[in-house]
Amino acid sequence: IIPALLNAKSSVSIYVRSEDLPLGAGLGSSAAFCVACSAALYRLREKTGIMGVAAVDRNIKDNNTRPEQASLDIINAWAFASEGVIHGNPSGLDNTVSCYGGAVYYQKDAETGNLRAFHELVVPPLDMILTNTFIPRSTKALVAGVHKVKEDFEFTVDVFAAIGRISDQFRKALDPGDRGYRDTAKISQLIRTNQNLLKAIGVSHKALDEICHITEQMGVASKLTGAGGGGCTFTYIPPDCEYTRDEIREKIEESPHGFKCLSSLVGGTGVRYMNPDTIPIVDLAKMRNQTTDNSLPWDRTLQYILALGSLTALGFVAVGNMKKK
């Protein structure tokens, strides 16, 4: 797209703002960013007809306009390529969830490491707390460290196989099936076991361990998110928990380490195009004032915006326009 714009002697400006989504915390913020920018550029391609694509007259009048499936597939592919620049060898899970929304069960081939399948999950409401440790971490460095552990210690192959089986059992525990109810006790135990295995391969952190210790004393399970090494944990609160969400949150935030708890939902809506004038966090007037003196006024027909949720129902908003040079 960018070379095509340069050939058309045009310039692009994109304004991106995060709505309370912690960065570098294992919550898929980079994927949400990549999806937002990819979708904004894709919308620009639709509106302008560059790259030989016929322009479409689809002004955004209502919020929550979902792109068509074929468009989502392209947006997701672009976002995955961008994630590769950031992380080196991303799984593709974060950008897929940010793009399509909902919840996804992800499988890789154990021998080749290649993607086997994404399965969309219907996830019932789960009560959970996200806790930010504010410990910075690098996904690329952590992933590289895990690969080295696998190379140096052959027995860790069994650990990764166990984590894979835990994921499969977790998916089954979420499904009421013939039981007619979710196996919440099993969900909690799987979370605990997964965290212990992740700690064994060196991707936990003392701050993450402290949160797990605090919540364990209250009878609830926690585990790290993303690549670990810092960032965030999530805590699952089963329906029969003797403590309320607020009590658990208060106990975590009482820690001298300065942890901050966040509200969260499981399964966001994915990419949505929205009317810029209906989103209060976007200051269009300020954006116009930030344009250079020799730039042309904003062409309202070329304004495009999208808002999307990540796994935490928080995400990025990207707004942009195109100006002739």
Summary of the structure (lengths in Angstrom):
residues: 325
radius of gyration: 21.6
end to end distance: 16.3
largest distance: 67.1
contacts: 1003
relative contact order: 0.21
helix: 44%
strand: 18%
